[in-house]
Amino acid sequence: MGTYIVRRILISIPVLFGITLLAFVALSLAPGDPLTSRIDPDILARMSPAAIAAVRHSLGLDQPVPIRYLIWLGGLLHGDFGYAVVSHQRVADALAMSLPPTLLLMTAALIVGVTMGVTFGIIAAVRRSGPIDYALTAFSTSFLVLIYLFGAALKILPTTGMLTLGAPFSLTDLAGHLIMPVTLLALGLAAPLTRYTRASMLDVLEAEYVTTARSKGLRPRLVLLRHALRNALIPIVTIVGLGLPDLVAGAVITETLFGWPGMGQLAVYAASGRDPALMMGVILVVATGVLVSNLVVDILYGVVDPRVRLGGR
């Protein structure tokens, strides 16, 4: 198992470097001059060409793209992410402030989404072709209606921010602000997960080993969880793994929509401010998160199905 994990990590390292290289080149080829985002336009208009050239040289903007990438990479290896051009703060500081809220939001959404999707999928498979089965397949629409009702219409749930402005910190207040964005993100994962869990469980419930387990007089819950669910986990893990990048992408929209101070808002702020250093920091963190999540999914494959981790022997 250790060799399998090390091999997956070694594969991920060049992928991460390739992502950062492509992102750096794309940002370098994007229209506009990043210098205009670093200096006030009125001040820039009064500067002489020599002064502008000196500032451009000090920021490394007069170097070819490959040299600038190597400079950025060298700084990154020493823990230097650069400086945000609009806020004039270290990119590492901006990432450190925005990453924890996003991790909290995505972790909560992942737990809620997987719990809802797998639970509803199992119930729908066991109660197939009945009213409960049909009701659970349409649960996402009903949940969205409830969120709109309690948030936008009745104003019971807070619809913006992470905490109530001016109020002392409390876990209750934080939980109230989490409900709407977490539900929206979780539904995007739970809806397809419910369908695939239902289909996978239906295939397994008709297998001979499940029938044999039932004939031995084992309790129905034990048969369902130990024999059926365990063998249905591989496609479920696949859907969770495929849904993680969508969860990251959805966080950008969700955080912007609900005013959540995380990586999504930071990405919008960096893009609107034409801030290449901050954008590279965001891309690096997001790409690392996606690769780590894929690594976790690969490890889960090995845990669920020994044939995966033993395939190389």
VENZI-V621642 format. One record per residue. PSI is psi as a letter, one per 30 degrees, with the letter a starting at -180 (NA if undefined). Layout:
psi->{PSI PSI}
//
This chain:
psi->{e e e e e e e e e e e f e e e e e e e e e e e e e e e e f k l l j f e f f f k k e e e e f f k l e e e e e e e e e f f g f g l l e e e e e e e e e e e e f g g j f a k k f e f h l k e e e e e e e f e e e e e e e e e e e e e e e e e e e e e e e e e e e e h k g l e e e e e e f g e e e e e e e e e e e f d e e f g e k k g l l e l k k f k l k k e e e e e e f f e e e e e e e e e f e e e e e e e e e e e e e e e e f g l e f e e e e e f f g l k e e e e e e e e e e e f g f e f e e e e e e f f e e e e e e f e e e e e e e g h k i a f e e e e e e e e f g h j e e e e e e e e e e e e e e e e e e e e e e e e e e e e e j f f e f g f f NA}
//
